[in-house]
């Protein structure tokens, strides 16, 4: 039985994860397509790691919540790098940073509280 705090952390994690899951292909394919690489290869490069924790997060597996936080750090660092280096995509990077941070924070809280 999950406590209310753990349930909220789970929803926080899922909200952040699913938002990043939807934002990445929208960003790459429609909002700001890349100029150096093809859209397909860039989408595969940035979206394929997001497919790994999908099943475990939806099925509420505690171990997946624990390790998916490490994956969120990849998207946090990508967002910070884009914030620093790009003048045209800063608003997208800020949105990604907020989503990935909520994913990371929720996953850390959920893993901690479920482990107690």
Secondary structure, DSSP 8 states (H G I E B T S, - for coil): ---HHHHHHHHHHHHHHHHHHHHHHHIIIIIS--SSS-HHHHHHHHHHHHHHTHHHHHTT-HHHHHHHHHHHHHHHHHHHHHHHH-SSSHHHHHHHHHHHHHHHHHHHHHHHHHH-
